[in-house]
């Protein structure tokens, strides 16, 4: 039997402040080959390509799914690097990590808090209804309808709302 491995992925909680109120970017999944999760609310995310840094993957996925250019990734400035004769290594701290233990995809998702600039696209080949949501709306959605959130983002979004309430 062939061994199967969880795939690493990144996700972005993209923040924007409008009139002293924090908003985050949310979107609706709409993938051609993924009918079981279409219609669920998610944040920009995707798998990391071989030897692609998590930060490059995050920037690529955000741009592909939203049209925004990532201008800041919280914590990126603390990244550490090491090089030896057989590898180049990067150490970093994401905001939150989730792992899918069964069901849909076998993923480990590293979520980061980001800022982005640019014009939002209307939709992509993977997402529709890309829009800004204030923290109260996001909190109510998580509280009243957690089944409407893509499972791999549910705990990260809950953690983010708690983090913002405390700060």
C-alpha positions as CSV (number, residue, x, y, z in Angstrom):
1,X,0.0,0.0,0.0
2,X,1.3,3.4,-1.0
3,X,1.9,5.8,1.9
4,X,-0.2,9.0,1.8
5,X,0.9,12.3,3.4
6,X,-0.9,15.4,4.6
7,X,-0.3,18.3,2.3
8,X,0.9,21.6,3.6
9,X,-1.1,24.7,2.9
10,X,-1.3,28.4,3.8
11,X,-4.3,30.7,4.5
12,X,-4.6,34.4,4.9
13,X,-6.8,36.4,7.2
14,X,-6.6,39.7,5.3
15,X,-7.4,42.7,7.4
16,X,-8.4,46.2,6.4
17,X,-9.4,49.1,8.6
18,X,-12.2,51.3,7.3
19,X,-13.2,54.2,9.5
20,X,-11.5,52.7,12.6
21,X,-13.3,49.4,12.1
22,X,-11.5,46.1,11.3
23,X,-12.8,44.1,8.3
24,X,-11.5,40.8,7.0
25,X,-11.8,39.4,3.5
26,X,-14.1,36.4,3.0
27,X,-15.2,34.6,-0.1
28,X,-17.4,31.7,-1.3
29,X,-15.7,28.5,-2.5
30,X,-16.6,27.6,-6.1
31,X,-14.3,24.9,-7.5
32,X,-15.0,22.8,-10.5
33,X,-13.8,19.5,-9.0
34,X,-14.9,20.1,-5.5
35,X,-18.7,20.0,-5.3
36,X,-18.8,18.9,-1.6
37,X,-17.5,22.2,-0.4
38,X,-18.8,24.6,-3.0
39,X,-20.8,27.4,-1.4
40,X,-18.9,27.4,1.9
41,X,-17.4,30.6,3.2
42,X,-13.6,30.7,3.3
43,X,-10.5,32.9,3.4
44,X,-7.9,32.9,0.7
45,X,-5.8,29.7,0.9
46,X,-4.0,27.0,-1.0
47,X,-1.3,24.4,-1.1
48,X,2.4,25.1,-1.0
49,X,4.3,24.1,-4.1
50,X,7.5,22.1,-3.7
51,X,10.3,24.3,-2.4
52,X,8.1,27.4,-2.4
53,X,8.4,29.4,0.9
54,X,5.2,29.7,2.9
55,X,5.3,33.5,2.4
56,X,5.6,33.2,-1.4
57,X,2.8,30.6,-1.4
58,X,0.6,33.0,0.7
59,X,1.2,35.9,-1.6
60,X,0.6,33.8,-4.7
61,X,-2.7,32.3,-3.4
62,X,-4.0,35.7,-2.1
63,X,-3.3,37.3,-5.5
64,X,-4.8,34.3,-7.5
65,X,-8.0,34.2,-5.4
66,X,-8.6,37.9,-4.6
67,X,-6.5,40.1,-6.9
68,X,-4.8,41.7,-3.9
69,X,-1.1,42.1,-3.4
70,X,0.0,41.1,0.2
71,X,1.9,44.1,1.7
72,X,2.4,42.8,5.2
73,X,2.4,39.4,6.9
74,X,2.2,39.6,10.7
75,X,5.3,37.9,12.2
76,X,7.3,37.6,9.0
77,X,9.9,40.0,10.3
78,X,10.9,37.3,12.9
79,X,11.7,34.7,10.3
80,X,15.0,32.9,10.7
81,X,17.1,31.3,8.1
82,X,19.9,28.7,8.1
83,X,22.0,27.2,5.3
84,X,24.2,24.1,5.5
85,X,25.7,21.9,2.8
86,X,22.5,19.9,2.2
87,X,19.6,22.4,2.7
88,X,18.4,25.9,3.2
89,X,15.9,26.2,6.0
90,X,13.4,28.8,7.2
91,X,11.9,29.1,10.6
92,X,8.7,31.1,11.1
93,X,5.7,31.5,13.3
94,X,2.2,31.5,11.7
95,X,-0.8,32.9,13.6
96,X,-2.5,29.5,13.9
97,X,-2.2,26.0,12.5
98,X,-5.0,23.5,11.8
99,X,-4.9,19.9,10.7
100,X,-7.7,18.0,9.1
101,X,-8.0,14.6,10.9
102,X,-10.6,13.0,8.6
103,X,-13.1,13.8,5.9
104,X,-12.3,16.1,3.0
105,X,-8.6,16.9,2.3
106,X,-5.7,15.7,4.3
107,X,-4.2,19.2,5.0
108,X,-2.2,21.0,7.5
109,X,-3.0,24.7,7.1
110,X,-0.8,27.5,8.4
111,X,-2.8,30.7,8.8
112,X,-1.3,34.1,8.8
113,X,-2.7,37.6,9.4
114,X,-2.0,39.9,6.5
115,X,-2.6,43.3,4.9
116,X,-3.2,43.7,1.2
117,X,-3.6,46.3,-1.4
118,X,-5.2,46.5,-4.8
119,X,-8.6,46.0,-6.4
120,X,-10.7,43.0,-5.6
121,X,-11.6,40.7,-8.5
122,X,-15.3,39.9,-8.8
123,X,-14.6,36.1,-8.9
124,X,-12.0,33.6,-10.0
125,X,-12.1,30.0,-11.2
126,X,-12.1,29.0,-7.5
127,X,-14.1,31.7,-5.7
128,X,-17.1,34.0,-6.0
129,X,-18.6,36.7,-3.8
130,X,-15.3,38.1,-2.5
131,X,-16.1,40.7,0.0
132,X,-15.1,42.5,3.2
133,X,-16.8,41.6,6.5
134,X,-16.6,43.5,9.7
135,X,-15.6,41.6,12.9
136,X,-19.2,41.6,14.3
137,X,-20.6,40.0,11.1
138,X,-17.8,37.4,11.1
139,X,-18.3,36.6,14.8
140,X,-22.1,36.2,14.2
141,X,-21.5,33.9,11.2
142,X,-19.1,31.7,13.3
143,X,-21.5,31.6,16.2
144,X,-24.8,31.1,14.4
145,X,-23.8,29.1,11.2
146,X,-20.4,27.4,11.7
147,X,-21.5,24.7,9.2
148,X,-21.3,27.4,6.5
149,X,-17.6,27.9,7.0
150,X,-15.0,25.8,5.2
151,X,-13.9,23.4,8.0
152,X,-10.1,24.1,7.6
153,X,-10.7,27.8,8.4
154,X,-13.3,27.5,11.2
155,X,-10.9,27.3,14.1
156,X,-8.5,29.9,12.7
157,X,-11.3,32.4,12.3
158,X,-12.6,31.7,15.8
159,X,-9.1,32.2,17.2
160,X,-8.7,35.4,15.2
161,X,-12.0,36.9,16.6
162,X,-10.8,36.0,20.2
163,X,-7.4,37.6,19.4
164,X,-9.0,40.8,18.1
165,X,-11.5,41.1,21.0
166,X,-8.6,40.8,23.6
167,X,-6.4,43.4,21.8
